[in-house]
Structures are given as C-alpha cells and as structure tokens.
Amino acid sequence: MVSNRLNPRSFVLASYLLTFLSCEPGGGQTLTDNSYPYGNPVITHLYTADAAPRVMPDGNVWMVTSVDSELGGGYSTMHSYHTFSSADMVNWTDHGEILNLSDLDEPEGEDWALWAPDMIYAKGSYYLYFPIRVIMPDKKVKSWIAVAQSDSPDKRFKVISNRIEGTSGIDPAIFCDDDGRYYLYWGSRKVARLNEDMITLAENPRFLELGVNNFMEASWMHKRKGIYYFNYHTRYDKPVSPDNPDDINREKSQLDYCTGDSPYGPMKYAGVLNYELGVNIKNGPVYPGREYVPWRLTQSNHGGVVEFHGQDYLFYHNSALSSWRQDKFKEEGTWTQRSVCIDKIFYNDDGTIIPVRQTVEGVSEVRVTQPFEINIKDEAGTLIAGKYIQFRNIDLGSGYYYFSLEASGVSQAGKVEIRTDQPDGKLLGTVHINGNGLVECSLREAQGKHDIYLVPDAGFTVSRVRFFAGLPLDQKSP
C-alpha cells in the first residue's frame, strides 16, 4: 500500500542529517550525500520537490523547489524554498533557502504551508510565485497565489504581494510567450495574463479547456515549434497494490499533456508525458520479492519542462532518495519526502511527445561550445516604424536565451520583434520599450545561423544590441 509513514530508522538518519545541514547551504556551496548510488534524483542532501526549471540570464539552468521535512509529517510541514543552478544539467549547486514561512505574516491560530512554486526573470528582476495554503481554525482550507521578488536568484526574496487578487488555488506556473506577454496558470485550470507590474492580473481569469476530465493539479505550459504544451498531474486512485501496481482499473498518477495553438486554449488531449513513478525503470534496485523499483508504490508528481541547448528536459520527483536513506531500498520510501529527478523529452515528427523514459542514471552532461554573448550592434542606429534592420549570418549556435538593446529617443511606448531569415519570419522574442534605457526579453528557439531582423512598431534609437546567455558563466570556454 502507499505509505505516508516515516520509517523509524529514518529518525536516526534524520537526526544526523539535521546536524549535517545545521549550516544552511548557500553562497554557492554544494553539498552532496555521496552514498546515494544513482544519478537520479539529482539533489541528495535534502528532500526537494515541485521543481520549476528556467534558463536564467547567466546561461545556467536554475530551479526553485519546495522542500520536504527531514522528519516527515506530510505536506503541512513544507515551509521553505531553495534554488539550485547547473551549467551542465548534472552538477548542481544549492544556493540555499530563498524564502521561508517565517518571512510571511502568518496569523495566530492558522496553519500555513508553502507548496509548489515557480520563478522567472523578467524586467530586470526575479519573481517568485508561490501558493499560500491555509488551514483555518475551523479546519477549512484556503489557498491563493503570492509573489516575492529579488535581484538575484541566489538571494533572499522579499514578499511584494501577499495575494494576487483574483487567484485562489495552488501550483502557480508562469509562461512567457514570444510576444513578450506573461501568463499565470494556477489552481484548477485557471489562466490570466499578467500586467506589466508582474503582480496583478490584466484580465479576469479564464478556465482552460483540456478536452479531458482527469486534471488534478500541477499546471505547466511550454511551447515548441509553435505548439503550446500544457502538462499536469492526473487525478488518481490509491493505494497502489504491491501485487498489481499496473491494475488497469485504477486511475493512474501520471503527468499527461494537452496541446493547442494559444496560451488560453482550448487544448486537445494528447497523451502521457510521464507514466507513474517507477514504471519501466531499468538497471535500478528491486523491491524485495517484486520485479519493480521500491518507489513504484509511492505516487506524487509535479512536472516542469525546460529546453537547454537543443534538448528538452522533464523535471519531476519521486521517493527514491527516501527509500535509500531509510533502509537502502528495502521499502518504498515516504510519499511526502520527495526528490527531484531529470530525464530527457523526445518528440515524434508530428510534435507529439514520446512518454519520458524514467531512469536511475539521469541525464548526460551538457557542454556548450560558444560565447556567452554576441554583440551584433554597438553604435547607435535608428529604428523606424514599418521598417526593419537586418543583420546577416548571425550564428546563434546551440542556443541563446535572452536579447537586449539600449533604447533612447523614446517618445511613445512600442515594441521590437526579433525575427529570423525575413521580416515576417520566425519570431524569437519581443522587446517592449516604454522609455529610455536597457530593455531585455527572453528568447525561444534562438538557435543556428540566421539573418536577424529587428522589426519595430515605433521609432527608436538603439545601440548595444546583443544576444546573451549562451555559454553558462559557470562553464569554462572550450
């Protein structure tokens, strides 16, 4: 059966771990439990869950995670967030706690918890979106989305909005489209565009139609080759029977996905992104007396997707680390002591996803062989509405993730689209210009050698035009 208990032997180990972790990881310190025998999960010195991955302006992959208690106790004991970074998808640095429940004004008599977050870089700052889950004195449960901000993903975040008006529910996820607009997903399939301030909704929430009725939680949106992919954790039955874990009559704890042509949907059900945890794993430990890995019986999942230099990756979590810590894989581990895993995503020619193959080995190391930035224009030049500037044969290599320019002479707000090969070619990203100064935007699929077109809808003087976040700053040039 699925177990929420903490094996008594783990209390001894937890005491040791709490001593080991008494100095809060941070300042670029990497801590590792070297005894864990596999590459997945990727973080082994504490329990991490609900990873939200992004490529940030330093070129590294960053993830923010919730943290499960070393002493167990279930979801109500989730009280903090950590950030981690990697230049190669294999070696991860723990930058420590960035937010704790103690940073919030929790009223006396209420029981708060911090569940699955998301983090994004926008407009020169880092924004952390997180759900506040509240058990009231009368035992009723309330939840909503709050926002914190920092000037660096490895520093403490400060709460700037205790509640985004119009939100109720959990699991916020942020999506930036190619037009430079940001969308917030949360709760039971809600979506709304964010205002420029990144902390208020620009419209009334909409209900995202999926074309299927198995949604439970954990919204996430990504985009590839013009297709919008919405993945989520399905509604499922428990417990998982040790004698028949693949029971066809039991609703499964999967990550499913739907596709569409708009961030608002409607979406069409497309299939399974990630089967139940522990399904079809090869080369892993075997549950005594069974033919599957021990964590096959503990189901809880949350998926985040990121593209890094030409490869898409799924971040999810399982209970493998708790199974190892408690009794060296003799039992299933604890359902609410989870750890982040990473495996590759592959697509069919028609854009459908091949269900992710879960591994104990994890992913291979990524080495990037290009400069951190490409400056395509240093001197000042004029952009005129209805006309474009062309830059020939710009080699974007395996990927650049951000674009910036210096704007001056701005008399009215406008935007500049970054396109490839022709003025109405593929849109990589959009810079929104509201005044003089440096402006940036994120990019999607900015790869390979292309002519680059800057297409404005107003007149500006621009300089210092560049692509950046190619080679991660933590990775040495080849």
C-alpha positions as CSV (number, residue, x, y, z in Angstrom):
1,M,0.0,0.0,0.0
2,V,1.0,3.6,-0.4
3,S,2.6,4.8,2.8
4,N,2.8,8.2,4.4
5,R,4.7,7.0,7.4
6,L,8.3,7.7,8.2
7,N,10.2,4.5,8.8
8,P,11.5,4.6,12.5
9,R,15.0,4.0,11.2
10,S,14.8,7.3,9.3
11,F,14.6,9.3,12.6
12,V,18.2,8.3,13.4
13,L,19.3,9.3,9.9
14,A,17.2,12.5,10.0
15,S,19.0,13.5,13.3
16,Y,22.3,13.0,11.6
17,L,21.1,14.9,8.5
18,L,19.8,17.8,10.6
19,T,23.2,18.1,12.2
20,F,24.9,17.8,8.8
21,L,22.6,20.6,7.4
22,S,22.8,22.8,10.5
23,C,24.7,25.3,8.5
24,E,22.3,26.4,5.8
25,P,23.6,25.7,2.3
26,G,24.2,28.8,0.4
27,G,26.8,31.1,-1.1
28,G,27.4,28.7,-3.9
29,Q,28.1,25.8,-1.6
30,T,27.5,22.3,-3.0
31,L,26.5,19.6,-0.5
32,T,26.2,16.0,-1.6
33,D,25.2,12.7,0.0
34,N,27.9,10.7,-1.7
35,S,26.5,7.4,-0.5
36,Y,23.4,7.6,-2.8
37,P,24.3,5.2,-5.7
38,Y,22.5,6.7,-8.7
39,G,22.3,9.9,-10.7
40,N,18.6,10.4,-10.2
41,P,17.5,12.1,-8.0
42,V,19.9,15.0,-8.7
43,I,19.7,16.6,-5.2
44,T,20.7,14.1,-2.4
45,H,21.5,16.2,0.7
46,L,17.8,17.2,1.4
47,Y,14.4,16.4,0.1
48,T,13.3,18.6,-2.8
49,A,10.0,18.6,-4.8
50,D,8.0,20.5,-7.3
51,A,10.9,21.7,-9.3
52,A,10.4,24.7,-11.7
53,P,13.3,25.0,-14.1
54,R,14.4,28.0,-16.2
55,V,17.4,29.1,-18.1
56,M,18.4,32.4,-16.5
57,P,20.4,35.4,-17.8
58,D,23.7,33.8,-16.6
59,G,23.1,31.0,-19.0
60,N,22.7,28.4,-16.3
61,V,19.7,26.3,-15.7
62,W,18.1,27.3,-12.4
63,M,15.3,25.5,-10.5
64,V,13.4,26.6,-7.5
65,T,12.0,23.8,-5.4
66,S,9.8,23.2,-2.4
67,V,11.4,21.3,0.5
68,D,10.0,18.3,2.3
69,S,10.8,18.0,6.0
70,E,13.6,15.7,7.1
71,L,11.4,14.4,9.9
72,G,8.4,13.7,7.8
73,G,5.0,14.9,8.8
74,G,3.4,15.3,5.4
75,Y,2.6,18.3,3.2
76,S,1.8,20.6,6.1
77,T,5.5,20.7,7.1
78,M,6.6,22.3,3.8
79,H,7.9,25.7,5.0
80,S,10.7,26.8,2.6
81,Y,12.0,27.1,-0.9
82,H,15.6,26.6,-2.2
83,T,17.2,27.5,-5.5
84,F,19.8,25.4,-7.4
85,S,21.8,26.1,-10.5
86,S,23.7,24.0,-13.1
87,A,25.9,24.8,-16.1
88,D,25.7,21.2,-17.4
89,M,22.4,19.6,-16.1
90,V,24.4,17.2,-14.0
91,N,26.3,19.1,-11.3
92,W,24.0,21.2,-9.2
93,T,24.8,24.0,-6.6
94,D,22.4,24.6,-3.7
95,H,22.2,28.4,-3.2
96,G,20.2,27.9,0.0
97,E,16.9,29.0,1.3
98,I,15.3,32.0,-0.5
99,L,12.0,32.1,1.3
100,N,10.6,30.7,4.5
101,L,7.2,30.6,6.1
102,S,8.7,32.9,8.8
103,D,9.0,35.6,6.1
104,L,5.2,35.8,5.9
105,D,2.8,37.2,8.4
106,E,1.0,34.1,9.5
107,P,-1.9,34.9,11.8
108,E,-2.1,33.2,15.1
109,G,-4.3,30.1,15.1
110,E,-3.8,29.4,11.3
111,D,-1.7,26.7,9.9
112,W,0.2,27.8,6.7
113,A,2.3,25.8,4.3
114,L,4.4,26.6,1.2
115,W,3.7,24.3,-1.7
116,A,4.9,24.2,-5.4
117,P,6.4,27.5,-6.6
118,D,7.6,28.9,-9.9
119,M,10.3,31.5,-10.6
120,I,11.1,33.7,-13.6
121,Y,13.3,36.5,-14.7
122,A,11.5,39.5,-16.1
123,K,12.2,43.2,-16.5
124,G,15.5,43.1,-14.6
125,S,14.2,41.2,-11.6
126,Y,13.5,37.7,-10.4
127,Y,9.9,36.9,-9.4
128,L,8.9,34.0,-7.2
129,Y,5.2,32.9,-7.5
130,F,4.1,30.7,-4.7
131,P,0.9,29.3,-3.1
132,I,-0.1,30.1,0.4
133,R,-2.1,27.1,1.7
134,V,-4.0,27.9,4.9
135,I,-5.8,25.6,7.3
136,M,-8.2,27.8,9.2
137,P,-9.1,27.2,12.9
138,D,-12.4,25.7,11.7
139,K,-10.3,23.3,9.6
140,K,-11.4,24.8,6.3
141,V,-8.7,25.1,3.7
142,K,-8.0,28.2,1.7
143,S,-5.2,29.0,-0.8
144,W,-4.1,31.8,-3.1
145,I,-1.0,32.9,-5.0
146,A,1.5,35.4,-3.6
147,V,4.6,37.0,-5.2
148,A,8.2,37.7,-3.9
149,Q,11.0,39.5,-5.7
150,S,14.8,39.5,-5.6
151,D,17.6,41.0,-7.7
152,S,19.3,37.6,-7.8
153,P,18.0,34.0,-7.7
154,D,20.6,33.1,-5.0
155,K,19.5,35.7,-2.6
156,R,16.5,36.0,-0.2
157,F,13.3,37.0,-1.8
158,K,11.0,39.7,-0.4
159,V,7.3,39.3,-0.5
160,I,5.8,42.1,-2.6
161,S,2.3,40.9,-2.9
162,N,0.6,38.8,-0.2
163,R,-2.1,37.8,-2.6
164,I,-2.7,38.3,-6.3
165,E,-6.3,39.4,-6.4
166,G,-8.5,37.1,-8.4
167,T,-6.5,34.0,-7.5
168,S,-7.5,31.0,-5.4
169,G,-5.8,27.7,-5.5
170,I,-2.3,26.2,-5.7
171,D,0.6,25.4,-8.1
172,P,1.3,28.7,-9.9
173,A,3.2,28.4,-13.2
174,I,4.4,31.3,-15.4
175,F,4.7,31.2,-19.1
176,C,6.2,33.9,-21.4
177,D,5.0,33.8,-25.0
178,D,7.0,35.0,-28.0
179,D,5.1,38.3,-28.0
180,G,6.7,39.1,-24.6
181,R,3.5,38.7,-22.6
182,Y,3.4,36.8,-19.3
183,Y,0.7,34.4,-18.4
184,L,-0.1,32.9,-14.9
185,Y,-1.6,29.4,-14.6
186,W,-2.8,28.1,-11.2
187,G,-5.3,26.1,-9.3
188,S,-8.0,24.2,-11.2
189,R,-7.0,25.1,-14.8
190,K,-7.1,28.9,-14.4
191,V,-5.1,31.2,-16.6
192,A,-4.8,35.0,-16.9
193,R,-2.3,37.4,-18.5
194,L,-0.2,39.4,-16.0
195,N,0.1,43.2,-16.1
196,E,3.4,44.9,-16.6
197,D,3.9,45.1,-12.9
198,M,4.1,41.2,-12.8
199,I,1.9,41.1,-9.6
200,T,-1.6,41.9,-10.8
201,L,-3.9,40.2,-13.4
202,A,-4.6,42.1,-16.6
203,E,-7.9,40.4,-17.1
204,N,-10.4,38.2,-15.5
205,P,-9.2,34.6,-15.0
206,R,-10.2,32.1,-17.7
207,F,-10.9,28.4,-17.5
208,L,-8.5,26.3,-19.6
209,E,-10.4,23.7,-21.6
210,L,-8.4,20.5,-21.9
211,G,-10.7,18.2,-23.8
212,V,-10.3,15.6,-21.0
213,N,-11.6,15.3,-17.4
214,N,-8.6,13.9,-15.5
215,F,-6.9,17.1,-14.3
216,M,-5.9,17.2,-10.6
217,E,-3.1,19.8,-10.2
218,A,0.5,20.9,-11.2
219,S,-0.1,23.1,-14.3
220,W,2.8,23.8,-16.6
221,M,3.0,25.3,-20.0
222,H,5.8,25.2,-22.6
223,K,6.0,25.9,-26.3
224,R,7.9,24.2,-29.1
225,K,7.8,24.9,-32.8
226,G,4.6,26.9,-32.5
227,I,2.7,24.3,-30.4
228,Y,1.6,25.0,-26.9
229,Y,2.0,22.1,-24.5
230,F,0.1,22.1,-21.2
231,N,1.1,19.3,-18.8
232,Y,-0.4,18.4,-15.4
233,H,-0.7,15.7,-12.7
234,T,-3.7,13.5,-13.3
235,R,-6.4,12.6,-10.8
236,Y,-5.6,9.1,-9.5
237,D,-6.6,6.2,-7.2
238,K,-4.6,5.0,-4.2
239,P,-3.3,2.9,-2.7
240,V,-1.1,1.2,-5.3
241,S,-1.3,-2.6,-4.8
242,P,2.1,-4.3,-4.4
243,D,0.6,-7.3,-6.1
244,N,-0.9,-5.4,-9.0
245,P,0.6,-1.9,-9.4
246,D,-0.4,-1.8,-13.1
247,D,-4.1,-2.5,-12.3
248,I,-5.9,-1.3,-15.4
249,N,-9.0,-0.4,-13.3
250,R,-7.1,2.1,-11.2
251,E,-6.7,5.7,-12.3
252,K,-3.0,6.3,-12.7
253,S,-0.9,9.1,-11.1
254,Q,0.6,10.3,-14.4
255,L,1.8,13.5,-16.0
256,D,-0.5,13.9,-19.0
257,Y,-0.4,16.7,-21.6
258,C,-2.6,18.6,-24.0
259,T,-1.7,20.7,-27.0
260,G,-3.2,23.9,-28.5
261,D,-2.4,27.0,-30.6
262,S,-3.0,29.6,-27.9
263,P,-1.9,30.1,-24.3
264,Y,-5.6,30.3,-23.5
265,G,-6.5,27.1,-25.2
266,P,-8.7,25.4,-25.9
267,M,-6.4,22.4,-25.7
268,K,-6.7,18.9,-27.1
269,Y,-5.7,15.9,-25.0
270,A,-2.5,14.4,-26.5
271,G,-1.4,11.6,-24.2
272,V,1.1,10.7,-21.4
273,L,4.2,12.8,-20.7
274,N,5.4,10.7,-17.8
275,Y,3.9,7.3,-16.6
276,E,3.5,6.5,-12.9
277,L,6.7,6.8,-10.9
278,G,8.9,3.8,-11.3
279,V,7.3,2.4,-14.4
280,N,9.7,0.6,-16.8
281,I,12.8,1.6,-15.0
282,K,15.8,-0.4,-16.0
283,N,19.0,-1.1,-14.0
284,G,17.5,0.1,-10.7
285,P,17.1,-1.5,-7.3
286,V,14.4,-4.1,-7.0
287,Y,11.8,-4.1,-4.2
288,P,12.4,-7.3,-2.3
289,G,10.2,-10.1,-3.7
290,R,9.0,-7.9,-6.5
291,E,10.0,-7.0,-10.1
292,Y,9.9,-3.2,-9.8
293,V,11.7,-0.5,-8.0
294,P,10.6,0.3,-4.4
295,W,9.2,3.8,-5.1
296,R,6.8,2.3,-7.7
297,L,4.3,2.2,-4.8
298,T,4.6,5.9,-3.8
299,Q,2.9,8.2,-6.2
300,S,3.0,12.0,-6.2
301,N,4.3,14.1,-9.1
302,H,4.8,17.6,-10.5
303,G,6.4,18.3,-13.9
304,G,8.4,21.2,-15.1
305,V,9.9,21.4,-18.7
306,V,12.9,23.4,-19.9
307,E,14.8,23.5,-23.1
308,F,18.6,23.7,-22.8
309,H,20.8,23.9,-25.9
310,G,18.6,21.9,-28.2
311,Q,17.2,19.3,-25.8
312,D,14.0,19.4,-23.7
313,Y,14.1,18.0,-20.2
314,L,11.4,17.0,-17.7
315,F,11.9,17.8,-14.1
316,Y,9.8,15.6,-11.8
317,H,10.1,14.0,-8.4
318,N,10.0,10.6,-6.8
319,S,10.6,8.9,-3.4
320,A,13.8,7.0,-4.4
321,L,16.1,9.0,-2.1
322,S,13.9,8.5,1.0
323,S,13.8,4.8,0.1
324,W,17.6,4.7,0.1
325,R,18.0,6.8,3.3
326,Q,15.5,4.9,5.3
327,D,16.5,1.3,4.6
328,K,18.7,1.0,1.5
329,F,15.8,0.3,-0.9
330,K,14.1,-2.4,1.2
331,E,10.9,-0.4,1.4
332,E,9.1,2.1,-0.8
333,G,10.2,5.3,0.9
334,T,7.9,8.1,2.1
335,W,5.3,9.6,-0.2
336,T,5.9,13.1,1.2
337,Q,9.7,13.0,1.2
338,R,10.4,13.5,-2.5
339,S,13.4,14.3,-4.6
340,V,13.9,16.0,-8.0
341,C,14.7,13.9,-11.0
342,I,15.6,14.9,-14.6
343,D,15.1,12.9,-17.8
344,K,15.0,13.9,-21.5
345,I,11.9,14.5,-23.5
346,F,11.8,13.4,-27.1
347,Y,9.1,14.2,-29.8
348,N,7.7,12.5,-32.8
349,D,7.8,14.2,-36.1
350,D,4.2,15.4,-35.7
351,G,5.1,17.1,-32.4
352,T,3.6,14.6,-30.1
353,I,5.7,13.6,-27.1
354,I,7.1,10.2,-26.6
355,P,6.4,9.3,-23.0
356,V,9.5,10.1,-20.9
357,R,11.7,7.1,-20.0
358,Q,12.4,7.4,-16.3
359,T,16.0,6.4,-15.4
360,V,18.1,6.0,-12.3
361,E,21.2,7.2,-14.3
362,G,19.8,10.6,-15.0
363,V,20.8,12.8,-18.0
364,S,24.3,13.2,-19.6
365,E,26.5,16.2,-19.1
366,V,26.0,19.2,-21.4
367,R,29.0,21.0,-22.8
368,V,28.3,24.3,-24.6
369,T,30.8,25.5,-27.2
370,Q,30.0,29.1,-27.9
371,P,30.5,32.5,-26.4
372,F,28.3,33.8,-23.6
373,E,27.1,36.7,-25.7
374,I,27.0,38.0,-29.3
375,N,27.1,41.8,-29.8
376,I,25.5,42.5,-33.2
377,K,25.5,46.2,-32.9
378,D,27.4,48.6,-30.7
379,E,26.9,52.0,-32.3
380,A,23.6,53.9,-32.2
381,G,21.2,53.5,-35.1
382,T,17.6,54.4,-35.8
383,L,14.6,52.1,-36.0
384,I,11.6,53.5,-37.9
385,A,8.1,52.1,-37.6
386,G,7.3,49.9,-40.6
387,K,11.0,49.4,-41.5
388,Y,13.5,46.9,-40.2
389,I,17.2,46.4,-39.6
390,Q,18.8,43.3,-40.9
391,F,21.9,41.6,-39.5
392,R,23.4,38.9,-41.8
393,N,24.7,35.4,-40.8
394,I,24.4,35.6,-37.1
395,D,25.4,32.3,-35.6
396,L,23.3,31.5,-32.6
397,G,24.9,28.1,-32.1
398,S,23.0,25.7,-29.8
399,G,21.0,28.5,-28.2
400,Y,20.8,32.0,-26.8
401,Y,18.1,32.7,-24.3
402,Y,18.0,36.5,-23.9
403,F,18.2,39.6,-26.1
404,S,18.8,43.2,-25.1
405,L,19.2,46.6,-26.5
406,E,19.7,50.2,-25.3
407,A,16.9,52.5,-26.3
408,S,16.9,56.3,-26.5
409,G,14.8,59.0,-28.0
410,V,11.7,57.1,-26.9
411,S,8.6,59.3,-27.3
412,Q,6.0,56.6,-27.2
413,A,5.8,53.0,-26.0
414,G,6.4,50.4,-28.6
415,K,8.0,47.1,-29.3
416,V,10.7,45.4,-31.4
417,E,10.2,41.9,-32.7
418,I,13.3,39.7,-33.2
419,R,12.8,37.5,-36.2
420,T,14.9,35.2,-38.4
421,D,15.5,35.0,-42.1
422,Q,12.9,37.5,-43.2
423,P,11.0,40.4,-41.8
424,D,7.9,38.2,-41.1
425,G,10.0,35.1,-40.3
426,K,10.1,33.1,-37.2
427,L,9.5,35.2,-34.0
428,L,12.2,34.5,-31.4
429,G,11.0,37.1,-28.9
430,T,9.7,40.6,-28.4
431,V,11.2,43.6,-26.6
432,H,8.7,46.0,-25.1
433,I,10.0,49.6,-24.9
434,N,8.3,52.0,-22.5
435,G,11.2,54.5,-22.1
436,N,14.9,55.2,-22.5
437,G,17.4,52.7,-21.2
438,L,18.3,49.0,-21.3
439,V,15.5,46.6,-22.2
440,E,15.6,42.8,-22.4
441,C,13.4,39.9,-23.4
442,S,13.6,36.1,-23.3
443,L,14.0,34.1,-26.4
444,R,12.6,30.8,-27.7
445,E,14.4,28.5,-30.1
446,A,17.2,31.1,-30.9
447,Q,19.5,28.5,-32.5
448,G,21.5,28.0,-35.7
449,K,22.8,30.5,-38.2
450,H,20.3,33.1,-39.5
451,D,19.8,36.6,-40.8
452,I,18.3,38.5,-37.9
453,Y,15.6,41.1,-38.4
454,L,14.6,43.8,-35.8
455,V,11.1,44.8,-36.7
456,P,9.7,47.8,-34.7
457,D,6.2,49.3,-34.5
458,A,7.5,52.7,-33.4
459,G,10.6,54.9,-33.8
460,F,13.6,54.4,-31.5
461,T,17.3,55.0,-31.4
462,V,19.0,51.8,-30.4
463,S,22.5,50.6,-29.6
464,R,24.3,47.8,-27.7
465,V,22.2,45.1,-29.4
466,R,23.1,41.7,-28.3
467,F,22.1,38.1,-27.7
468,F,23.3,36.6,-24.4
469,A,23.1,33.6,-22.0
470,G,24.8,31.3,-24.4
471,L,27.7,29.7,-22.7
472,P,26.9,29.4,-19.0
473,L,29.0,31.7,-16.9
474,D,30.0,28.8,-14.6
475,Q,31.3,26.8,-17.5
476,K,34.7,27.5,-19.0
477,S,35.1,28.2,-22.7
478,P,36.3,25.3,-24.8
